[in-house]
Amino acid sequence: MSDQLSRTFAALADPTRRAMLARLSQGRANVSDLAKPFLKKMSLPAVTKHLKVLEKAGLVTKTRDAQWRPCQLNGRGLKRAADWMEEYRRFWEESFDRLEEYLKTVAPKPENPVTARSTPKAKGKKRGRKD
Amino acid sequence: MSDQLSRTFAALADPTRRAMLARLSQGRANVSDLAKPFLKKMSLPAVTKHLKVLEKAGLVTKTRDAQWRPCQLNGRGLKRAADWMEEYRRFWEESFDRLEEYLKTVAPKPENPVTARSTPKAKGKKRGRKD
């Protein structure tokens, strides 16, 4: 588990760390501001530990702004994971297509073939969904 | 760490498990075939354990084919992780743009502006790389 890609995925495997990334996606934040929403559930050292995991995984970097050292999201770490994922794109798209195929088999057949032909193929979207 | 997305990322945080997924991306395989390349480094129970982690994470499913129960890659599990990642796309694209900006500042300026204009924009690729 020593490679950087494994470290990145391991860092993402925690809801607190993903919540920290979500916060940083809004903009840079210093450690105390970043920690605030989590301090009801955990101690400051626990939050700092999570942050260290994110830093080691290359998902967060500390920048310098005068005496202030805010944290910011590091796109490169995310890119590493996204690039790996991209190799498998056809599989997650296939699983979606299979669902679409299934929905076609269970959906009632249109009575007017002209209307049916003029309907564009709704890739990955159910038309007229009730929700 | 009990949510499914965390389980998925945790399952991806291991090179052996990622290698198993790479093998399954070539097609379905039964456990013994899937295990073969790893048996030099680890025992069969260790391989089976990794496979169980992938199954629990929703990344691999066992199908049924007569008496045979081959494993196959489950696109839906990957989609879950990819969807999460997608929310952060602008960050990894930004980090790429920043690199491109930097490369522009360090690259020698072309002497002939006409030649410079006719050169296509090399997005994310260094031209004339020596390797």
Interface residues (C-beta under 8 A of the other chain):
Chain A: M1 D3 L5 S6 R7 T8 F9 A10 L12 A13 D14 P15 R18 L21 S25 L73 N74 G75 R76 L78 K79 A81 A82 W84 M85 E87 Y88 R89 F91 W92 E93 E94 S95 F96
Chain B: M1 D3 L5 S6 R7 T8 F9 A10 L12 A13 D14 P15 R18 L21 S25 L73 N74 G75 R76 L78 K79 A81 A82 W84 M85 E87 Y88 R89 F91 W92 E93 E94 S95 F96
